[in-house]
Amino acid sequence: MNKDFEKYMSEFVNVNEVDLYRIIKYQLGWEDEFGNKSSVIQDLDRTYSSIVLETCLIFSDDIKPSYQFATSVEILANSWYVHEDVQSGITERSGRSSVWWAWGPAQGINTGDGLHALARLCLLENNSKFNDSILLKALSIFDSSYLTLCEGENLDIDYQESPLVKEEDFMIMLKKKSGSLSSCAFQFGYISSNQKAKDISEKKLRIIKELGEISGIIRELNSQNLIINSENLPTEIFHRFSSKKKNIITTYLLNNSDVSVKRKIGEMYFKRVLEVNDLEELKKEALSSNFNDYFINLIDQYKARSMDIVNDLGLNDLQNKELLNIVFPDESF
């Protein structure tokens, strides 16, 4: 975690007018439910702000100008976390009570809205040294990314009760829902790397956007793969499974298994909620199928696409490798 950036973000949110800001500071990991300094901050995953900072560093030696953009996307992501927790009934996030579980659904929804407004305002700071056209572009990226995320969530909800979702449709949903904030972070990292720029290369921005989408897709695929490869499944992932949200495993099995397996999974998804024994049954079916080969091939396709388009950015070999390592943090290039 970048301490200088964390200080910047905490100072931006340092408002104490009403309890809303105490709840916001709780969500961001700085305070506990009673307003005391929290120790959970050391374990927080600042995924999206880290992407902004790391991407900016590839194009510039000075990452401080990117703090404004990194703060915006990190707060935006937390706005989504709060709303998603309410919607999906997730009672725990980052090892402690989710906002709605601690303060109630109404305060949860209001806090998510407040975080969204703060995230947008962060891009319009008075002391920003960026050209107005760059800030306007950033706002466009911000709004379109969040709208795309909402489109993905709409599909995810529709697919929740759908008996069969085609693999290509599932991946479109994943691109929208899981790739949107990640692509926003990548683009923010790129446009914040040059404060003096009056315009930006739309061609390079499109490539950066796609790399960001792929990064988000890969992260979510690896997260869903934990369903069959983890003995201690994170709470957020199990809640998603138990609420019957479709995942890459069930999607593959329902499209590629024999009738008996399809019937078994179909009966499983007729339940109101899924339980631990359903998780174990899904593991059993996935491990006895060709799912692992399918999964590896899927990741390889995204890797090949990323390696192909990154060359069009006109970077040197080291920069290409650094960018690919952000897209695929568990790989080595």
C-alpha positions, 0 to 999 in steps of 0.5 A: 500500500502506498502511504503517500497516496493513502494520506492523500485519499484520507485528507480528501475524505476528511469531513466530519459534518454528519455521520455519513462520513464516519460510515464512509471512513469505516467502509474505506478501512480507516475507522471502526464502527465507533469512529476509532482508528482501525487496524484493518487498513493494513489488510485492505486490497486497494486494487483499482487505485493500485492499477492507476498508480502502477499504470501511471508509473509506466508512462511517467516518473512522477505518480503524484498527479495520478493520486486525484484519479486513483482516489476517484476510482477507489472511492467509486469501487467502494460505492459499488461494494456497498451497493452490492453488499446490500443487494446480495445480502453480503454481511461481511467484507474485508473481514468485518461487518458490511456497511448495511449489516452494521447500520442497516440497508437504508444507510447502506444505500445512502452511503453508496450514493455518497461515495459515488458523489465523492468519487466524481467530485474528486476529479474536479478538485480546484487545485488540479493542474490538468487541462480542462479537456483532460478532466472532461475526458476523465469524467466521460470515462468515469460515467461510461465505466459506471454505466457499463458496470450497471449494464453488467449487473443487469445481465448478472441479475437476469442470468441469476434465475435463467436455466441456461446461459450461453458461454459467450453471453456470460463472458459479455456480462463478465466484461461489462461487470468485472472489466468496467472499473478495471478499464477505468483505472487503466485509462486513468493511469494513462491520462494522469501520466502527463499533466501538460497534455492538452489531448490524448491519443484515442487509439492508445486509450482504446488499447489501454481500455481493452487491457483494463477490461481483460485485467478485470475479467481475469481477476474475476475468473480467478476469483470464481475458480476458487470455488473449486480450488480453495478450501477456505472460500472468501465470504464474498465469493461464497455469498455470490455462489449461495445467492445463485449468481451464475459463475464460469463453472456452472456456465461451462457445465450446463453447456458442456455436460451430459443430461444427468449432470445438467439435471443435477445442477438444474435441480440445485439451482431450483433451491432458494439459496445454495448451501455448502453441500451444493458447493461440494457437489459442484466441485465434484462435477467440475473436477471430473469434467474438462473444466480445468482445460477449458479454463486454462485455454480461456486464460491463454486466449486473453493472454495472447490478445493482450500480448498482441495489442500491447505492441501497438502502444509503441512502448519499449519491451520493459514497459510492455512487460510491466503493463502486462504484469499489471493485467496478469499479476500472477504471471511473469513476462 
